[in-house]
Amino acid sequence: MFPGMNPRAMEQAMRKMGISQVNIPATEVLIRTKEKDYIFVQPQVAKVNMMGQDTYQIVGKAVERARITEIEINQDDINTVISQTNTDAETAKKVLKETKGDIAAAIMKLQG
């Protein structure tokens, strides 16, 4: 934690302050956000407990990967697009997925 400090002395000082640390033998850590996944392969993971609060420390190189989310299209939206554009359900659903569920954009795309 602190360069040049004796690990044993560090452990004793942490214990006096009510801090405990446990290393976790993780093989992979995944952090998901709305837009990306962060994947740590072969990370060093430590669980630190300070005054009853657990904190996890991850050390390693992360690989970022964009998240692909599948949009669910409900039947009412499909029916609305069908009634406005005189298209079939399959096409309506496909265009709604392309427009990320935006009914107006789907209708405009099919009409023009």
Protein Blocks (a to p, Z undefined) as FASTA:
>chain_A
ZZhiafklmmmmmmmnopacdddddfbdcdddfkbccddehiacddddeehiacdddedd
dddddddddddddfklmmmmmmmnopafklmmmmmmmnnopaklmmmmmmZZ
